[in-house]
Amino acid sequence: MEGPSSRLSEARDGAVQPAGGRDASGEVESDSSRDVKTHFRVCRFIMETGVKLGMRSVPVATACVLYHRFFERVNISSYEPYLVAMSCVYLAGKVEEQHIRTRDIINVSHRYFNSGSAPLECDKEFWDLRDSVVQCELLILRQLNFHVSFEHPHKYLLHYLLSVKSLVNRHAWSRTPVAETSWALLRDCYHGAMCIRHAPQHIAIATLYLALNSYGVELPVGEKEWWQICNVLMWLWYCRVTVV
C-alpha cells in the first residue's frame, strides 16, 4: 500500500536493501532473514507505540498478533509494514475495548520516526495519512475474514505463576525475579511469529519454565511434573468459571 506512510519507514530504516543484499557483516542476507528482521523492528515499534499511548499489555499483544496474521497471508513487499502496524494498533484498541484516537497514533508514530519534532498539523498530509490508516484497517479485516479476537497466554501465565509461587519457599521466590522475567519473555514472544504458531498455554508454560531454569529455582518433585499439575488446575479453574 503506497501512500504518505512510506516516508515513515524511510526515516526509520533508511533505504531498502535489494533482494539478496549484504548485511553489516558482509554476508549475503536471504529474503526470509531480512523479513524476520523487519517484522522484529516493526513489532518493537508497535510495543513502544503502545507504551506511549498508555495501552495495556493485552491490546498491544493483539496488535502484534494482527500484524503477524496479516503478513502470514500477504507478501511484505506488497504493503508498507509500518502503516499496517499503525492500523493494527488502532484496530486492537477497538477489539480490546481500549479505543485509541487515530490522531494520537499518528502523532506518536511521527515522534517515533522524528524524535523531538512537533505534532503534525491538521493539513492535507495529516488527513491523507489518517485515511491510509483507516483504509488499511479495512484491508486487515478483510484479509483476516474479520477474525480479530484472540486468546493470549497472559491469563495462563498469571495462573501458572500463582500456582508455582505456592510451591516455592517464599524467601527464595522473593530473591529471584521469576515473575518479571516470565512477563518479559512473554512480551518478547510477540516480536516474531511464535505467538501465532503455538497454543497460548504452551507459550505461558515455556516462558515460566525458562525463567525458573535461568535462576536455578527448583520445584518439589512428585508423581507428575509441575507443568502438568498447573494445566490440570487451570482446566479446573476454567470449568468453574464457565459454570458460574
C-alpha positions in Angstrom: 0.0 0.0 0.0 1.7 3.1 -1.2 0.9 6.5 0.2 2.1 9.1 2.7 3.1 6.5 5.2 6.1 5.4 3.1 8.2 8.3 4.4 7.8 6.9 8.0 9.8 3.7 7.3 12.3 5.5 5.1 13.1 7.9 8.0 13.4 5.0 10.4 15.2 2.3 8.4 16.8 4.2 5.5 17.0 2.8 2.0 15.5 -0.6 1.4 18.1 -3.2 0.6 17.7 -5.1 -2.6 16.9 -8.8 -2.5 20.0 -10.9 -1.7 21.7 -7.8 -0.3 24.5 -7.9 2.3 24.1 -7.3 6.0 26.5 -5.5 8.3 28.9 -8.5 8.4 29.2 -8.5 4.6 27.4 -11.8 4.2 24.6 -12.3 1.8 21.3 -11.9 3.5 18.3 -14.0 2.3 14.8 -12.6 1.8 13.4 -14.6 4.7 16.1 -13.4 7.1 15.5 -9.8 6.1 11.8 -10.2 6.5 12.3 -11.6 10.0 14.4 -8.6 11.0 11.8 -6.3 9.5 9.0 -7.9 11.5 11.1 -7.7 14.6 11.6 -4.0 14.2 8.0 -3.3 13.3 6.7 -5.2 16.4 9.1 -3.3 18.5 7.6 -0.2 17.1 4.1 -1.5 18.0 5.2 -2.2 21.6 6.9 1.2 22.1 4.0 3.0 20.5 1.6 1.1 22.7 3.5 2.1 25.8 3.5 5.8 24.8 -0.2 5.5 24.1 -0.9 4.0 27.5 -2.2 0.7 26.1 -2.5 -2.3 28.3 -0.5 -5.5 27.6 -3.3 -7.5 26.0 -4.2 -4.8 23.4 -0.5 -4.5 22.5 -0.3 -8.2 22.2 -3.5 -8.2 20.0 -1.9 -5.6 17.7 1.2 -7.8 17.3 -0.9 -10.9 16.5 -3.0 -8.9 14.0 0.3 -7.8 12.3 1.7 -11.3 12.1 -1.6 -12.8 11.0 -1.9 -10.2 8.2 1.6 -10.8 6.9 1.1 -14.6 7.2 -1.4 -14.1 4.3 0.3 -11.4 2.2 3.8 -10.6 0.9 5.6 -8.0 3.0 6.9 -6.3 -0.2 3.3 -5.5 -1.2 2.4 -3.3 1.8 4.1 -0.8 4.0 4.7 -2.6 7.3 4.7 0.5 9.5 1.4 1.6 8.1 0.0 -1.9 8.8 1.4 -1.7 12.3 -0.3 1.7 12.9 -3.6 0.2 11.7 -3.1 -2.9 13.9 -2.7 -0.6 16.9 -5.9 1.2 16.0 -7.8 -2.0 15.4 -6.5 -3.7 18.5 -7.8 -0.8 20.6 -11.3 -1.4 19.3 -11.1 -5.2 19.7 -9.9 -5.0 23.3 -12.1 -2.0 24.2 -9.3 0.4 24.8 -10.1 2.9 22.0 -7.2 5.0 20.7 -7.7 8.0 18.5 -6.1 7.9 15.1 -4.7 11.4 15.7 -2.8 10.1 18.8 -1.5 7.1 16.9 -0.3 9.2 14.0 1.4 11.8 16.3 3.1 9.2 18.5 4.3 7.4 15.3 5.5 10.7 13.9 7.6 11.4 17.0 8.9 7.8 16.9 10.4 8.4 13.5 11.2 12.1 14.0 12.4 12.5 17.6 11.8 15.9 19.1 9.5 17.1 16.3 6.3 18.9 16.9 2.9 17.2 16.4 1.6 17.1 12.8 -0.7 19.9 11.7 -4.2 19.0 10.6 -3.4 19.7 7.0 -3.7 17.6 3.9 -0.7 15.5 4.7 -2.2 14.5 8.1 -5.6 13.7 6.6 -4.1 11.6 3.9 -2.2 9.6 6.5 -5.3 9.2 8.6 -7.2 7.9 5.6 -4.4 5.5 4.8 -4.6 4.1 8.4 -8.4 3.7 8.2 -8.3 2.1 4.8 -5.5 -0.3 5.9 -7.6 -1.3 8.9 -10.4 -2.4 6.5 -7.9 -4.3 4.4 -6.7 -6.1 7.6 -10.2 -7.0 8.5 -10.9 -8.5 5.0 -7.6 -10.4 5.0 -8.3 -12.0 8.4 -12.0 -12.6 7.5 -12.9 -10.4 10.5 -11.4 -13.0 12.9 -9.7 -10.5 15.1 -10.3 -11.8 18.6 -7.5 -13.9 20.0 -6.7 -15.9 23.2 -3.4 -14.8 24.7 -1.0 -16.5 27.1 -1.3 -13.7 29.7 -4.1 -15.2 31.8 -2.4 -18.6 31.7 0.9 -17.2 32.8 -0.7 -15.4 35.7 -2.4 -18.6 36.9 0.8 -20.6 36.5 2.9 -18.0 38.4 0.4 -18.1 41.3 0.5 -21.9 41.3 4.3 -22.2 41.2 4.7 -19.5 43.8 2.7 -21.6 46.3 5.2 -24.5 45.7 8.4 -22.4 46.3 9.9 -21.1 49.5 8.7 -17.5 49.8 12.2 -16.2 50.6 13.6 -17.9 47.5 10.8 -16.6 45.5 11.3 -13.0 46.7 15.1 -13.2 45.9 14.6 -14.2 42.2 12.6 -12.1 39.7 10.9 -15.1 38.1 7.6 -13.3 37.6 9.3 -10.3 36.0 11.4 -12.4 33.8 8.5 -14.5 32.7 6.5 -11.5 31.7 9.5 -10.1 29.8 10.0 -13.4 27.9 6.3 -13.5 27.1 6.5 -10.0 25.7 9.5 -11.0 23.5 7.5 -13.8 22.0 5.4 -11.3 20.2 8.4 -9.9 18.2 8.1 -13.0 15.9 5.6 -15.4 14.6 5.9 -17.7 17.7 2.8 -16.0 19.1 0.6 -17.4 16.3 2.3 -20.8 15.9 1.8 -22.2 19.4 -1.0 -22.6 21.8 -1.2 -19.8 24.4 -0.9 -22.4 27.3 2.3 -23.8 25.8 3.8 -20.3 25.4 3.0 -19.5 29.0 4.5 -22.7 30.3 7.6 -22.3 28.2 8.3 -18.8 29.4 7.8 -19.7 33.0 10.0 -22.9 32.6 12.8 -20.8 31.0 12.6 -18.2 33.8 12.8 -20.9 36.5 15.7 -22.5 34.8 17.5 -19.2 34.3 17.6 -18.6 38.1 18.0 -22.2 39.1 14.7 -22.3 41.0 13.9 -25.9 41.8 10.3 -27.1 42.4 9.3 -30.1 44.5 9.4 -33.4 42.7 6.3 -35.5 42.7 4.5 -38.1 40.6 3.7 -35.5 38.0 5.8 -32.6 36.6 4.8 -29.2 37.8 3.5 -28.0 34.5 1.2 -31.0 34.3 -0.3 -30.0 37.6 -0.6 -26.4 36.5 -2.5 -27.4 33.4 -4.9 -29.5 35.5 -5.5 -26.7 37.9 -6.1 -24.2 35.1 -8.6 -26.6 33.5 -10.5 -26.9 36.8 -10.5 -23.1 37.2 -11.8 -22.6 33.7 -14.6 -25.2 34.2 -15.6 -23.4 37.5 -15.7 -20.0 35.8 -17.6 -21.4 32.8 -20.2 -23.0 35.1 -20.6 -19.8 37.2 
